[in-house]
C-alpha cells in the first residue's frame, strides 16, 4: 500500500488500513513516526530543515500534529547545537 510521504522516505508514514485489515470492517488511517536516528540520517549534514505537520489524521495518531512538530524541531535544534552546526 502506498504511503503518504515523499519519494525520499522522509517524514512519518501514514497509510490507510482497509476494512479487510481491521476488526471493525472500516477504513482507517494509521500514522507512525520514524525513528529520530533515521530522520537525522536523512537530513545528513544539513544546517536547516523545515518541519511540517498536519492538524488532521496524524494529529489523532500523535505523530505529526503541532505538538509533535515542535518536539521534533526542538530535538533537531538541540542535536545541532551539541554538534556545533546550529544555524542562528
Secondary structure in CASP SS format (residue, H / E / C, confidence):
PFRMAT SS
TARGET T0000
AUTHOR 0000-0000-0000
METHOD secondary structure of the structure
MODEL  1
X C 1.00
X C 1.00
X C 1.00
X C 1.00
X C 1.00
X C 1.00
X C 1.00
X C 1.00
X C 1.00
X C 1.00
X C 1.00
X C 1.00
X E 1.00
X E 1.00
X E 1.00
X E 1.00
X E 1.00
X C 1.00
X H 1.00
X H 1.00
X H 1.00
X C 1.00
X C 1.00
X C 1.00
X C 1.00
X C 1.00
X C 1.00
X E 1.00
X E 1.00
X E 1.00
X E 1.00
X E 1.00
X C 1.00
X C 1.00
X C 1.00
X H 1.00
X H 1.00
X H 1.00
X H 1.00
X H 1.00
X H 1.00
X H 1.00
X H 1.00
X C 1.00
X C 1.00
X C 1.00
X C 1.00
X C 1.00
X C 1.00
X C 1.00
X C 1.00
X C 1.00
X C 1.00
X C 1.00
X C 1.00
X C 1.00
X H 1.00
X H 1.00
X H 1.00
X H 1.00
X H 1.00
X C 1.00
X C 1.00
X C 1.00
X C 1.00
X H 1.00
X H 1.00
X H 1.00
X H 1.00
X H 1.00
X H 1.00
X H 1.00
X H 1.00
X H 1.00
X H 1.00
X H 1.00
X H 1.00
X H 1.00
X H 1.00
X H 1.00
X H 1.00
X H 1.00
X H 1.00
X C 1.00
X C 1.00
X C 1.00
X C 1.00
X C 1.00
END
